[in-house]
């Protein structure tokens, strides 16, 4: 019955996805020659494709197709550092290029460097969320929907098994003989020491197209940058080589050497790149979050944020300073994190949320709160997975780096700061599309929880 229901859902959704358009779809925005930006929730005219796995027609940029195009263009080398890789077409393309003599290397987060067979062996120890992820992977691999996985299905649909069988060199953040860094959270690919792909998306169905088990989903809201510049590629290559151990032992997390932000001019753009983490023994102002804070401090007109999580207190304090100086601030946070007791979104709304009768350290609800903080309206099951800030409609802060203490001091992360109004216009359109239907302010359910907790603590 489950398979029949799934197929019926596919039939109903094919050609009429929620993101699909009507007459109000805008014309595509111009792109820079050396830096192109793409969004899987883009609604521009002509940005349509058919999801290759679920066969659902939908609007948006096909981020996987763009990644594949660049993989297939490689002449010498492909280096991939991505937290999770589950898309079989990408894995198959990497194996093909490896067999053609292209140097291919892959770095993953250790918890995702497992085939479905090894995951099923430990399924009884999984959390509910991990069980759900395993079911989504099972549904992707089970192409004939018979509830069983044949050797052929595993060989053609399980990305990790494809890489393993194809002989592609793969390591993870336990290669340094540790139990892993905080997270190997990067999402970048380097092609031929010349092209760098940087995204907020993992190479997974849920981050790009939508969950296989839920045909209503259209993928977590994400973006992808394709940057053609040898100098920037070299900066990413050094980060990759440090983790791979090209010149010695693999290093992850705070074992990596500290590197200052590097600023590069690329045609009409100024691009700054910074890699995380920085040990907490370093001054905060020279950390990755410090670089974000420095950029926020330059705002004179507006700050628009679309963030998966926002838990860094010092960044909230910098935003308060900008707000008090007349800067217009709008913030969207993923619904799963927006109103947790540690979310800085609460500070911006002027709200304190006690947990077990204690407030977060350095908690600072704004004295002049704003009502332009909220959550986007997405398909049930999809997440706001962006990590971008837009400053004065001319500077973009982006990368894999969530605005959190863990990203700053534990995880392997990328931060890009790009100054270019053409690129900023793409992020502005994405933000406007999300903000237009967002739910702003504190939900009544959260108000009631805060009131109940506050009364209990008196």
N, C-alpha and C positions, 0 to 999 in steps of 0.2 A: 504493500500500500504506500509505503514511504516513497519508493521509486516512481510510482504512478503519479503521486501528488507533485513530486519534483518536476516530472516531465510536463505535467499540465501547467505548472507555474512557468516553465520555460516557454511553452507555446503562447501563453498569455502575455509574457513580457517581451518576447522577440518583436522588435520593431516599435515598441511603445514604452520604452524605459522612462522612468520619471525625469531623468535629465534631458531626454530628447525634446526637441525643440518645437517651437512654434514660430510664428512670424516675427517675434521680437528678438530673435537671436542677432547679436551684434556682428559686425564684420571683424575678421581677424586683425589683431594689432601687428604693426611692423616689428621685425626682429633685427637685432644687431647682427653684423656679419660674423663676429667671432664668439658671441655669447647668445645662445638661444635658450629660451625658457618655455617649458611645457607643463600643462596642468591636466590631470586626469578628469577633473570636473569642469573643464573649460566648455563653455556653451557657444563659442564662436561658430558662425556659419561655416560649414565644410569640415568641422572637426568632429567627424563621426567614424566609427569603426565597429566591427563585429568582434566581440570577445572570442578569442580562438578556442577557449576551453568550454565555455557555457553556451556559445553560439548565440549570444544576445547582442542585438544591435543597440548601440547607445551613442550618445554624444561624449565628447572629451578627447583629449590627446591620448593615443595609444603609447604609453610610456615604454611598454615592453618592446614594441616594434622599433622604437627609436634606439633602445639599448641594443637590440639585435642588429640593426643597421650598422651601428658602430663596431660591434664585435665582428661582423662579416667584412668590414672594410679594413681590418687590421692587416698589416704587412709583416710586422716583426713580433709584436708582443701585446699581451692583454693581461693586466693585473686587476683583479677584482677584490675589493675589501667591502664586505656587506654583512650585516648582522645575520640575515637569514636569506637563503636562496632556495626557493621551492618551485620556481617556474620551469617546467621540463623543457620548454623550447629554448630558454637561455642555457640550461645545462647541456642540451644536445648541441647547440651552436658552439659552446666552449670545447666540447669533446671533438667536434669536427675540425675546428681550427687547430687544436692540439695535434690531431693526427695529420694535419696538413703541414706541420712543422713550425707553426707559430708558437712562441713561448707563452704558455698560459699558466698563471698561478692564481690561487683563490685563498682568501682568508675569511673565516667565518667566526661568529660567536660560538663558543664550545657547546652551549646547550642546544644549538640548532645544527650542529655537525653530526647528525644522526639520520640514518635511513629509516624508513617507516618500519622495517622489520625490527630494528633495535629499539625504536620507540614503543612498539607494541609489547615488547618483552618487559617493559617497566611501566606499563599503563596503570597497574594497580597502585602505583605509588604517586600518581599524578593528581594535581589539584583539578578542580572543576574546569578552570580556564584551560589548563593543559589538555584535559580530556576533550574539550571542545575543539581545540586546535588540531588534535590528533584526528578527530572525526572529520574535520574539514579536509585534512590531508588525505585521509582514507577515501573520501568521496571524490577527490581529484584523481587519485590513482586508479580507482575502481571505474574505469571508463565504460564498461558495459553494464554497470549498475546492478550486478548480480549479488552484491554483498560479500564477494570473495576477491582476493587479489591473486591473479595469475602471475607466473614468472614474466610473461610478456608485458603485462601492465606495469609491473615494478620496473622492468628494464626500460620502459618508454615514458613512464609518468612520474617516477620518484626521482626528483632532481639529484639528491645526494647519491642514490644508487647509480644513477647515470654517470655522475662525475667519478665515482669510485671505479666502476667497471671500465670507464673510458680512460683511466690512467691519468687524469688531470691532477697535478700536485695541489693538495688542499691541506691547510693547517688551520688551527684555531688558537684561541688565547690561552690554551694550556700547553702550547709548544715551548713556553719558557719554563716548563716543569712546575708550574703553579697550578692552582685550581681554577685559574682564569682571572682576568682583570674584572673590574666592576661589571662592565659590558664592553665587548668589542662591537661598538654601535655605529661604526662607519657605514656609509652607503656611497662608495665611489668606485669608479672604474677608470683605469688609465689605458689609453690606446696609443701604441707606438711612440711613447714619450712626447706626445703632441696634443692629444685630445683627452680631456678629463670630463667624465660624467659625474655630477654631484647631485644627489637627490635627498629628499626627505623620506623616500619610499624604500622599503626593503624589496627584494626581488621575489615577491610573493603574490599569490592571487588576491588576497585580501587587501594588500596595499596598493594594487594597481588596477585590477578588474572588478573584484568583489568576491565574496565567499562562495565557494562551489556549493555548499550546503544551503545557501540562502540566495536564490536568484534575484531577489529584490535589491540586494546590495549592489552598489556600483563602484566599490573600492573606497578605502579610506582616502580622505582628501589629501592629495600629495602633489608634489611638483618635481621636475627634473631639469637640471641645467646641463647644456652641452657647451663646453668651453674649449675653444681651439687656440692654444697658446703654449709653446714649449716651456717657457719659464714657469708658468703655473703647474704644468704637468711635472716638471722636475721637483717642485715643492711637494706635490703629492707622492711622487716616486720615492722621495726620501722617507716620508712617513711610512709608506708601504714596506720599503726595504728594512727599516728599523724593526718593524713588527715581524717581517719574514726572517730576519737574521741574515740578510744577504752578506754583510761584512762581519759576521760574528754570531752571537747567540740571539735568538728572537727576544724582543722586548715589547711588553705591553703595559698599559696603565702608567703608573707613576715611575716605572723603571725606565721609561723612555726619557731621553734628555730634554731639558727645557729648550724651547725655541721661541724666539720673539715672533710677533706677527710680521708677516712679509707682505709688502705692498707692491703691486705690479700694475703698470699701465697697459691696458689691452684695448687698442684702438681708442674709442671714445669713453672707455670705462676705467675707473680706478678700482682695483680689486685687492682686498686685504684677506689673507688666509691665515688662520690660527688653528693649531691642533691641540686637543685636550688629551689627557687631563693635566692639571698642575697640582702637585701635592699641596695640602693645606698649609704647609710650612712656608710656602711662597706668599708674598703680599697679594691680597685679592685684586688689587688694581692692575697687576700684570698677568692675571689669569684670563681665561676665555670669557668668563662672565664679566670680568673687568673691562674687556674690549667691547662687549655689548653695552655696558654701562657708559663707557666713554662716548659711544656712538649715540645712545639715547640722549646724552647730555647736550648734544649739538642741536637737538630739535628746537625750532623756533615757531612752527605752525601746527604740525600734526604728527601724531604717532598712531599707527594702526598695527595691531598685533593679532596674529592667528597662530595659536600655540597649542600643542598637545598637552603640555603641563606648564605651570608657572608657579614655582615654589622658591625662587631666590629673593629673599627679603631685600637685599641691597638694591636690586633692580627696581622693585616696587617703590623704594624710597626715592630713587632717582626720578622715577615717573611722577611721584608726588611733587617734587621740586619743579619739574617741567609744567605740570598742571597748574601749580600756584603762580606760574609766570605766564599763564594764558594759552599754553599749548593744548590743543584739542586731542584727547586720548580716547581711543576706542579699542576694546579688547575682546576677542573671542577665544574661548578655551574649550577643549573637548569636554563634553558633558560628564564623562567619567571622572574628571579631575577638577572641574571648575569650582565646585562648592565643598570640597573636602576641607577639613579643619585647617590643613596646612597650605591651602591654595592662596596665593597672593591676590587672586581675583576678589576675595573677601575684603582684603585691605582696601582695595580701590573703591569698593562699595561702602566702605566705612563700617564694616561688620567684624566683630570678634566672635570666634566660634570656639568655645572651650572644649577640650577633650579630657575626660576624667577630672574635670574641675581645674584644669591647668591650661593656660594659653601658650601658644607657640612662642619660643624664645624670640625676643626682639619684635614681637608682634606689634604692628603699627597701623591700625585702622585710620584711614584718612580723615582729617578734620573737615575737609571740604570734599566729600565723596562725589563720585560721578555715577551716572546711571547708564553709561554706555559700555557696560561689561555684561557679557552673556555667553550663550552657547548657540552654535549654528544648528539649523534644522536639517538633519541628514537622514538618509534611509536607515531604518532600524538595523543595527549591526555594523554600520560604517562609523568611522571615527574621524575627528579632525586631527590629522597626523602632521600637519605643517609645523614648522618651527621658524616662522618668519616674522620680521618686524619691518615696517615701512615708515621711513622718517622723511617728513616734508615732501612726500611724493617724489623723492630723488635718490634716496639711499635705501638699499635692501640689506637686511641682516638675515642670513639663512644658513642652511647646512643640516647636519644630522643632530646638532647639539641642542638638546632640550634646555629650557631656562630653569635649571635646577642645580642644586649643590652636587648631586651625584655625577651629573654630566661634567661639571667643572673639575671635580677632584678625584674621580674614580674611572670614568669611562674613556675609551678611545673614541674621539669625536672630531668632527670637522666644523669649523665656522668660516663662513664667507661674508664679507661686507663689500657690497658692490654699489658704487656711486655711478648712476647712469639713469637719466629720466625715462629713456625708452624701455629699459628693463623694468624700472620701477612701475611703469604703466601696466605691465602684465600682472604684477603682484597687486596693484591697486584694483584692477578689474576682478581678480580672484577674491580679494577681500570684500569688495562691494557686493559680489554675488552671494557670498556667505552671510554678510551682514544684513542684506535686504530682508531676509526671512528669519533672522535670528531671534531668539527669545532673550530679551534683555532684563537685567535686574535680578534680584534675589527671588527664587521660586518660593511660593507659600509653604511648600513642604520643608524647605530648608529653614525658613523663618520659624516654623513650628518646632523643628528639632533644636534650634538654637535657644528658643524660649524655654523649652522643656529642660534642656541641659543647664541653662542658667539658673532656673528655679531649683533644680535638684542640688546645685552647688552652693546655695545660700545657707 
